[in-house]
Amino acid sequence: MSNQYLWVERYRPSTIDECILPESMKKTFHEFINSGELPNFLFCGGAGVGKTTVAKALCNEIGAEYLFINGSEESGIDVLRSKIKSFASSVSLTDAKKVVILDEADYLNANSTQPALRGFIEEFSKNCRFILTCNFKNRIIEPLHSRCGVYEFNTSKKQMAQLCSQFMKRLQTILEKEKVEYNNDVLGGLIMKYAPDWRRILNEAQRGSIGGTINSSVLVTDNSQYSDLYKHVKEKDFKKMRQWVVNNMDVEPASVFRGIYDSMEEYVDPASIPQLVLILADYQHKNAFVADHELNLVACLTECMANVNFL
């Protein structure tokens, strides 16, 4: 068994058949695998639906060498060019095809890096393919859309029921391998709460299985960490609010925005909730483009101090 601690990595599917996808998408990807050739892809969809997993599985199944780049961490044009050029121009000892997986491509600057990426795709088209993943396809410039096959990872209600059933079996298998006792009703509740974010479901299951058993406590959303934040914002204590942000920057910023949204009814004057929702939506959108996520979150909370009334 893999020595990966995180279940999402230890049990990451390595083939398209293992991925949690509608059958129509699996059929399409199998056609590419059978042809032995991959086009350039743009995978769009929410967090945790399997975009990166599918990209890696496609490379595995055609025996391609791939370079993985996280667009939110390595967004500089020079870094991208040097890495991609070095990878694409090197000779493969096994004559394998080459693929660049550019994860979270919507974090790349639409005015500089994304146009440059268009040039990379053309420059290295003879011996390298590109798979871009993004949460929001409208943040990817049109010239990149036109150079890639665009696949949206969204599902109908009927497909969702089938995918949840598939993931239920996957989760049961994982828990049995990890020797964790479980209750099917609890697993069903967990899947219904977070689907189709399969990564979130698996992370929550791992978090809830520390004692060797998963029980209904895994379904309880803990918003207690936000009580101090609301207190600081209500009291307009900028110093303590900023310290809270610094202490919580290991949490994905998008999760912080969501945590504030999920807990606001307990702390915010009902008349101010619409204003808070607009502020959160604005800064969550900006979060995909800013260089400094801490500054963006502090700016959001500073605006809340000025414009939101608290209980």
Disulfide bonds with the S-S distance in Angstrom:
none
